[in-house]
Amino acid sequence: MRRPASLILPFLLASCTLLQPAPAADETPEQATQRRAAAPRPEYNLAGYPPPVRDGYIDGCEMARKSEFGRKDEKRFAADASYRMGWNDGFSICSRK
């Protein structure tokens, strides 16, 4: 059975708007390091991953938890594939909890 696009399209658009995190103010790399240090440590061992992946994981996980430490560094997310991978992993894993 075929569903009209007019019934499905509003739900798709609504789901996209729900996933967008609130824009955060620009912060310096030093401020970002301090914020991540104050955030609770991840439950997973990230010791073997490079720093951009760990930073992204912490940021993404804290965004999923909606904590005060959560932030998505848009510039770094767009430019750094390792940070982006860590952020996506952290957000998706911590969203399930």
C-alpha positions as CSV (number, residue, x, y, z in Angstrom):
1,M,0.0,0.0,0.0
2,R,1.4,3.4,-0.9
3,R,1.1,6.3,1.5
4,P,0.8,9.8,0.3
5,A,3.9,11.9,0.7
6,S,1.8,14.6,2.3
7,L,1.2,12.4,5.4
8,I,4.8,11.2,5.8
9,L,6.7,14.5,5.0
10,P,5.6,16.4,8.1
11,F,6.8,13.7,10.3
12,L,10.2,13.6,8.6
13,L,10.6,17.3,8.9
14,A,9.5,17.4,12.5
15,S,12.0,14.6,13.4
16,C,14.9,16.5,11.8
17,T,14.2,19.7,13.8
18,L,14.1,17.7,17.1
19,L,17.7,16.4,16.6
20,Q,19.3,19.8,16.1
21,P,21.2,20.8,19.2
22,A,21.0,24.4,20.3
23,P,23.8,26.6,19.0
24,A,26.5,27.3,21.5
25,A,28.5,30.4,22.0
26,D,32.1,30.3,20.5
27,E,34.7,29.2,23.0
28,T,38.4,29.1,22.9
29,P,40.3,25.8,22.8
30,E,41.4,26.4,26.4
31,Q,37.8,26.9,27.5
32,A,36.7,23.7,25.7
33,T,39.5,21.8,27.5
34,Q,38.3,23.1,30.9
35,R,34.7,22.3,30.1
36,R,35.6,18.7,29.1
37,A,37.7,18.3,32.2
38,A,34.7,19.3,34.4
39,A,32.4,16.9,32.6
40,P,31.9,13.4,34.1
41,R,34.3,10.8,32.6
42,P,32.8,8.5,29.9
43,E,31.9,5.0,31.0
44,Y,33.8,3.6,28.1
45,N,37.6,3.3,27.9
46,L,38.7,5.8,25.2
47,A,42.4,5.4,26.0
48,G,43.4,4.1,22.5
49,Y,41.7,6.9,20.6
50,P,43.3,10.1,19.5
51,P,42.4,13.3,21.4
52,P,40.0,14.7,18.7
53,V,37.9,11.5,19.0
54,R,37.9,11.6,22.8
55,D,36.9,15.3,22.7
56,G,34.1,14.7,20.3
57,Y,32.9,11.7,22.2
58,I,32.7,13.7,25.5
59,D,30.9,16.6,23.7
60,G,28.4,14.4,22.0
61,C,27.7,12.2,25.0
62,E,27.1,15.3,27.2
63,M,24.8,16.7,24.5
64,A,22.8,13.5,24.6
65,R,22.5,13.7,28.3
66,K,21.5,17.4,28.1
67,S,24.1,18.3,30.6
68,E,25.6,21.7,31.2
69,F,28.9,20.4,29.7
70,G,27.3,19.4,26.4
71,R,28.4,21.3,23.3
72,K,28.8,20.8,19.6
73,D,31.8,22.7,18.2
74,E,30.3,23.4,14.8
75,K,33.6,24.6,13.2
76,R,35.5,21.6,14.5
77,F,32.7,19.2,13.6
78,A,32.7,20.5,10.0
79,A,36.5,20.5,9.6
80,D,37.8,17.5,11.7
81,A,36.6,14.0,10.7
82,S,38.0,12.5,14.0
83,Y,36.1,14.9,16.2
84,R,32.9,14.4,14.1
85,M,33.2,10.6,14.4
86,G,33.7,10.9,18.2
87,W,30.8,13.3,18.6
88,N,28.4,11.1,16.6
89,D,29.5,8.0,18.5
90,G,29.1,9.7,21.9
91,F,25.8,11.2,21.0
92,S,24.3,7.9,19.7
93,I,25.6,5.7,22.5
94,C,24.6,8.1,25.3
95,S,21.2,8.7,23.7
96,R,20.3,5.1,24.2
97,K,20.7,5.3,28.0
